[in-house]
Amino acid sequence: MELIYIYNITDSVLKQTNINEEQKSNISKIFSKLLGSNELGIPGEVRRFIVNSDKDSNHKLLRIKNDFFNKDVSEKLTLLLDSFADDLLKAELVESDGTIRRNKRITQGMLLIKMLSEKIIFLKLEEIPSIDKDTFEITDSFGIDRKYYKAAIYCGEEINVIDKNKNVANYWVDSFLNIKQLRNDAINTCDLVSAIKDKRIFKKDILESELGKDIYKYAQEYIFAETRFDSDDMYNIIMNKIDSDELSKDDIFISSELSKIDSDFIIDKKIVSHSYKKRLQVNDNIILDSKDIYTAVKAQHIVKEGAYLKVRIGSNHESEIAEIFELFG
């Protein structure tokens, strides 16, 4: 089963009927272009959500899964899919002075719904000049500006959400789909730091190349310097620092590792620092505890010279150090 439904969402919902084969073919190319060949979302662009069944035990996505996956097309299914377009319109409306109107901050556009045997995809396209409105052909050789669409892919468990804005639009996940985020900032940060520290996120041949050491170093610097993670930003910053334009994102990172974390989240600095916490056994008599060994080394608070360590003492601790040497010096 493969169904495609098209709805123009303006001040009302207008369903497009009689979709011809050329349009279907072009729409399939749009889905593949934006969501990857498997139409699950491109790794590094996906954020994971789950059905918010606590609020709604009769959730529409659960009905899709339970009543219509692996079933023949029916009028009930068509009516249910049509109702999603109505839900999106409601989510894009606001009430002002007793009048209901479109939210000025939400751009009108087109909702495409693709229904397969065990998958449903919602794709909102805003006014995109690179797509022909009649044939849906991608007319611009540079493709589609990825900022101007939102998508949700549901296969019966998690929902993959794609929104290239820094924050997923609340109306898209809350009011329209009624779903909640699966992973929070803390979980994402833990997984990101672990994948970078353990070098699991990098392609093996990249780590073994001349640029490997620098790429690893700049990835670590990224999680300390930036407040928000974005896989594209991390890639661009690394590329700027190594002064190279020959490597693609896929050349550097393992997509399966990137796909384990959300594409955009706030980096929890406490978790980053704790992850780089280190107890150094200097010798039988001295142990150094560092709250953040990476920052300490980068700032040259700890310096190795031959078989010795030099440790920079902060001015607020000078009296304590002086007292030690007065007692034992």
C-alpha positions in Angstrom: 0.0 0.0 0.0 1.2 3.5 -0.9 -1.1 6.5 -0.6 -0.2 10.1 -1.1 -2.5 12.9 0.1 -2.0 16.6 -0.6 -3.6 19.4 1.4 -3.1 23.2 0.9 -3.2 24.8 4.4 -4.0 28.5 4.3 -7.0 30.0 6.1 -8.7 26.7 5.3 -7.9 23.2 4.2 -8.1 22.4 0.5 -7.5 18.8 -0.4 -5.9 18.1 -3.8 -7.5 15.2 -5.7 -6.7 13.3 -8.8 -3.0 13.2 -8.4 -1.4 11.9 -11.6 1.6 9.6 -12.0 4.0 12.5 -12.8 3.1 14.3 -9.6 3.4 11.0 -7.6 6.9 10.4 -9.0 8.0 14.0 -8.3 6.6 13.9 -4.8 8.5 10.6 -4.1 11.7 12.4 -5.2 10.9 15.2 -2.7 10.5 12.7 0.2 13.7 10.9 -0.8 15.6 14.2 -1.1 14.5 15.5 2.3 14.2 12.3 4.3 16.9 10.1 2.8 16.5 7.0 0.6 14.9 5.0 3.5 12.6 8.0 4.3 13.4 7.8 8.0 15.2 11.1 8.2 18.9 11.9 7.5 21.2 11.0 10.5 22.1 14.1 12.4 18.8 15.8 11.5 16.4 13.7 13.5 14.9 14.3 16.9 13.0 11.5 18.5 9.5 11.7 20.0 6.9 9.3 21.3 3.1 9.3 21.3 1.8 11.3 24.2 -0.8 8.7 25.2 -1.0 10.1 28.7 -3.0 13.0 27.3 -5.0 11.0 24.8 -5.6 7.3 25.1 -7.3 7.4 21.7 -4.4 9.0 20.0 -4.7 9.2 16.2 -1.2 7.8 15.6 -2.1 4.8 17.7 -5.2 4.4 15.7 -3.2 4.5 12.5 -0.9 1.8 13.9 -3.6 -0.5 15.4 -6.3 -0.1 12.8 -4.7 0.6 9.5 -1.1 -0.7 9.3 -1.0 -3.7 7.0 -4.6 -3.2 6.1 -6.4 -2.4 2.8 -7.4 1.1 2.0 -10.7 2.1 3.5 -12.9 5.2 3.7 -12.3 5.3 7.5 -8.5 5.6 6.8 -9.1 8.4 4.3 -11.3 10.3 6.8 -8.7 9.9 9.5 -5.9 11.2 7.3 -8.1 14.1 6.2 -8.6 15.0 9.9 -4.8 15.4 10.3 -4.9 18.3 7.8 -7.7 19.9 9.9 -5.6 19.4 13.0 -2.7 21.2 11.4 -4.9 24.1 10.4 -6.2 24.4 14.0 -2.6 24.3 15.3 -1.7 27.2 13.0 -4.6 29.4 14.1 -4.8 31.9 17.0 -7.6 33.8 18.6 -7.2 37.6 18.8 -9.9 40.0 20.0 -12.5 37.3 19.5 -11.4 36.6 16.0 -9.7 33.4 14.8 -6.9 34.0 12.3 -3.7 32.5 11.1 -0.7 32.8 13.4 1.5 35.5 11.6 4.6 33.6 12.7 3.6 30.4 11.0 4.0 30.3 7.3 1.2 28.7 5.3 2.1 25.9 3.0 1.3 22.4 1.9 0.8 19.2 4.0 1.9 16.0 2.2 0.9 12.7 3.9 2.4 9.5 2.7 0.9 6.2 4.0 2.7 2.9 3.6 1.9 -0.5 5.0 3.8 0.2 8.2 4.8 3.8 8.0 3.1 7.2 7.9 5.0 10.4 6.9 3.8 14.0 7.4 5.7 16.6 5.4 4.9 20.3 5.6 6.3 22.3 2.7 6.2 26.1 3.1 6.3 28.4 0.1 9.3 27.0 -1.7 10.2 28.5 -5.1 12.3 25.5 -6.1 9.3 23.3 -6.3 6.8 23.6 -9.1 3.3 24.1 -7.5 1.6 22.1 -10.2 3.9 19.2 -11.0 5.9 19.1 -7.8 9.1 18.9 -9.8 12.2 20.2 -8.1 13.2 23.0 -10.5 16.2 24.4 -8.8 19.5 22.5 -9.3 20.5 23.4 -5.8 17.5 21.6 -4.4 15.3 22.5 -1.6 16.3 24.9 1.2 16.1 22.6 4.2 14.9 25.4 6.5 11.4 25.5 4.9 10.0 22.2 5.8 9.0 20.1 8.7 8.5 16.3 8.8 7.4 13.5 11.1 7.8 9.8 10.4 6.0 7.2 12.4 6.6 3.4 12.1 4.7 2.3 15.1 7.1 3.2 18.0 9.1 6.4 18.0 8.4 9.4 15.8 11.3 10.9 14.0 10.9 14.6 13.7 12.8 16.9 11.4 12.8 20.6 11.7 15.9 22.5 10.7 15.0 25.5 13.0 17.0 25.5 16.2 13.9 24.7 18.2 11.2 22.3 17.0 8.1 24.3 16.4 5.8 23.7 19.4 2.7 23.9 17.2 4.0 21.0 15.1 4.7 18.5 17.9 2.2 19.7 20.6 -0.9 21.0 18.9 -0.7 19.1 15.6 0.7 15.7 16.5 0.4 15.7 20.3 3.8 14.0 20.9 6.5 14.4 23.5 10.3 14.3 23.3 11.9 10.9 24.0 15.3 12.2 24.9 16.2 15.2 27.0 19.3 17.4 27.0 21.1 15.4 29.7 20.7 12.0 27.9 21.8 13.5 24.6 24.8 15.2 26.2 25.9 12.0 27.9 25.7 10.0 24.6 27.5 12.8 22.6 30.4 13.1 25.1 30.8 9.4 25.3 30.8 8.9 21.5 33.4 11.7 21.1 35.7 10.6 24.0 35.6 7.0 22.9 36.1 8.0 19.2 33.1 5.9 18.2 31.5 8.8 16.3 34.5 9.1 13.8 35.3 7.1 10.8 38.3 4.9 11.4 40.2 6.0 8.3 39.7 9.6 9.3 41.2 9.0 12.8 44.2 7.3 11.2 44.7 10.1 8.7 46.9 13.1 9.2 43.9 15.2 10.1 42.6 12.6 12.6 44.2 14.1 15.7 43.0 17.6 14.9 39.5 16.5 14.1 39.3 14.7 17.4 40.7 17.7 19.3 38.3 20.2 17.7 35.3 17.9 18.3 36.2 17.9 22.0 36.7 21.7 22.0 33.2 22.0 20.4 31.4 20.4 23.3 33.2 22.6 25.8 32.9 25.9 23.8 29.3 25.6 22.4 26.1 25.8 24.4 23.9 24.0 21.8 24.7 21.0 19.8 24.0 20.9 16.1 25.6 18.3 14.0 26.0 20.6 11.0 27.5 23.4 13.2 30.0 20.9 14.7 31.0 19.7 11.2 31.4 23.3 9.9 33.4 24.5 12.8 35.8 21.5 12.5 36.1 22.0 8.8 36.9 25.7 9.3 39.6 24.9 11.9 41.3 22.3 9.8 41.0 24.6 6.8 39.7 21.9 4.4 36.8 21.7 2.1 37.5 18.2 0.8 35.7 16.2 3.5 32.0 15.8 3.7 30.1 15.2 6.9 29.7 11.6 6.0 33.5 11.3 5.5 34.1 12.2 9.1 31.3 10.9 11.2 29.6 7.5 11.4 26.0 8.1 10.6 24.7 5.3 12.8 26.4 6.9 15.8 25.0 10.4 14.9 21.6 8.9 14.5 21.6 7.7 18.2 21.4 11.3 19.4 19.0 14.1 18.6 20.2 16.6 16.0 19.8 19.6 18.2 19.9 20.1 21.9 21.4 22.2 24.8 24.7 20.8 25.9 24.7 20.2 29.6 27.9 21.7 30.8 27.9 19.9 34.2 27.7 16.6 32.4 30.6 17.6 30.1 32.8 18.6 33.0 31.9 15.5 35.1 32.8 13.3 32.1 36.3 14.8 32.0 36.7 14.6 35.8 40.0 12.8 36.6 41.9 11.6 39.6 45.7 11.6 38.8 48.0 9.3 40.8 51.1 11.4 40.5 53.2 9.2 42.8 52.8 7.2 46.0 52.3 10.4 48.1 50.3 12.7 45.8 46.9 12.4 44.1 45.5 15.3 42.1 41.7 15.6 41.6 40.6 17.6 38.6 37.0 18.6 38.1 37.7 19.0 34.4 41.0 17.6 33.3 40.5 18.6 29.6 40.0 22.3 30.5 42.9 22.1 33.0 45.3 20.8 30.4 44.0 23.2 27.7 44.4 26.2 30.0 47.9 24.9 31.0 46.9 24.6 34.7 48.7 21.3 34.5 51.8 21.1 32.4 54.0 18.1 31.8 57.8 18.6 31.6 59.7 15.4 31.3 58.9 13.2 34.3 57.5 16.2 36.2 54.1 18.0 36.4 53.8 21.7 36.9 50.6 22.8 38.5 49.4 26.4 38.4 48.1 27.6 41.7 45.3 30.1 41.8 45.9 33.3 43.8 43.1 32.4 46.2 45.0 29.2 47.2 48.5 30.7 47.6 48.1 31.1 51.4 47.3 27.4 51.8 50.3 26.4 49.7 52.6 28.7 51.7 51.3 27.1 55.0 52.2 23.6 53.7 55.7 24.7 52.9 56.1 26.5 56.2 55.1 23.4 58.1 57.3 21.0 56.1 59.7 23.2 54.2 
